[in-house]
Amino acid sequence: MLRRAAIEFAAPPQAFWRLSLKEWRALAGAPSAPVLARSGLAALMARFPDEEGADQ
């Protein structure tokens, strides 16, 4: 799919290798990854709490 999009956009190799996968997906019309809602983040934080003193 990405190769086909590169051919359709006539992207030179330098441009192809500079683009991120996210940029190519946008150009190719692929659906983007779902966004994590605040409630989902809160559930992950509750399930995997930070350890005491981990960031020191």
SULJOUR-V455139 format. One record per helix or strand. SS is the DSSP state (a for helix, b for strand). FROM is the first residue (numbers start at 0). LEN is the number of residues. If there is no record, write none. Layout:
((SS,FROM,LEN) (SS,FROM,LEN))
//
This chain:
((a,1,7) (a,12,6) (a,20,8) (a,37,10))
//
